Amino acid sequence: MARNSAAGPGRIEDDLARLASLDLAGVRRRWRQVFGHRAPEHLPHALLQRTLAYRIQANATGDLDRETAKALDRLSREGESVIPLPELRGTLPGTLLVREWEGALQRVMVLETGFAWNGTTYDSLSAVARAITGTSWNGPRFFGLREKGRQAQDARKRPGSQDGRKAAP
């Protein structure tokens, strides 16, 4: 996409500040202005804002070139074996994560290669959260390691594991 040379850094910052102050109806109006069509109904307010913020900046400073966009798309389809998940802050081996769930304290120990809970080792915190709750959760969010509203990442299994679990050592 071509750059809009009339939009300098100050203008972009002003646009982003206004965007951050908009309620859902305002974000949907802004979406129509920027994209020329209605915002998807199923997307939450925060994701609409982030998508708009990206587009505003890309329109002003230039978007990704075609080769980079294709490479990122290919990498996203190939999964965790190519794109490592970011390390979780404060989760060094030996860290004890504690969360109350349905009146009971749940304790999870961070290991070198996973997470231990109730005598079983799991590849991901999301697998632990799923075992605790019986439903799909973003593990880092469940254990309070991510801000509420932050975009969740899919829990991915490591090769050789079943249902995200490995036998306890």
PyMOL commands that set and color helices and strands:
alter all, ss='L'
color gray80, all
select helices_A, chain A and resi 9-20+24-35+45-61+66-78+125-133+139-142
alter helices_A, ss='H'
color red, helices_A
select strands_A, chain A and resi 96-101+104-111+114-117+120-122+165-166
alter strands_A, ss='S'
color yellow, strands_A
deselect
rebuild
show_as cartoon
